[in-house]
Amino acid sequence: SQVNEEISVKHLPSTEPDPHVVRVGWSLDSCSTQLGEEPFSYGYGGTGKKSTNSKFENYGETFAENDVIACLVDFECGEEVEMSFMKNGKWLGVAYRVRKELLGGRALFPHVLVKNCAIEFNFGQREDTYFSVPPGFTFIQHLPVAERVRGTLGPKSKAECEILMMVGLPAAGKTTWAVKHAAANPSKKYNILGTNAIMDKMRVMGLRRQRNYAGRWDVLIQQATQCLNRLIQIAARKKRNYILDQV
């Protein structure tokens, strides 16, 4: 079948010089939230770049506030799955072709990575579409439930949630253990909370901010610490599994 979704972008206020990031696409349920920065994670960003496994290439056009991006997946291309995108009703061409045997029957899930943007999705629940859908494509919500694959279910209650706290001297291997433990238990969907994990996500075009940060290092640490404090506040309200990795 061929599936489709639409995403509408709106910027939120920010004081940064390059504040707004939107990357949309598809990934496996086992992939991290960093869309386009690992295998089987396929993104298209507002800078006019597509990326998978942190390899960024020119694709399509730039997009920004009030633009509508349609994400298309075609499973009827023989031995391959084709992913393409549309901007405001204009088809931008095939972005990715992936052999079905590599996917091994695993489902692709809609995925969006945002920074300082509000977005609105249309999985087919809107009475009218933003732009007309190409012939042969169906919105995800219009597919029979039997043809869909359920993503990993999180803990049903706070009592079922796990919190692991790493204890040890600096450079003792706490972060390495946490990352390996999370990878070895994908069904737990552990969220690692720590300044190291936050700075690892502070990437520009897939490169760690530490390598291309032009400002002062202490400013970066301060920003990461502020983010961590906020994440801990949010974590207390969510039914998730956590690993607290902070000295």
Buried (B, 14 or more C-beta within 10 A) or exposed (E): EBBBBBBBBEBEEEEEEEEBBBBBBBBBBBBEEBBBBBEBBBBBBBBBBBBBEBEBEEBBEEBEEEBBBBBBBBEEEEEBBBBBBBBEEEEBEBBBEBEEEEBEEEEBBBBBBBBBBEEEBBBBEEEEBBBEBBEEBBBBBEBEEEEEEEEEEBBEEEEEBEEBEBEEEEEEEBBEBBBEBBEEEEEBBBBBBBBBBBBBBBBEEBEEBEEEBEEEEEEBEEBBEEBBEEBEEEBEEEEBBBBBBBB
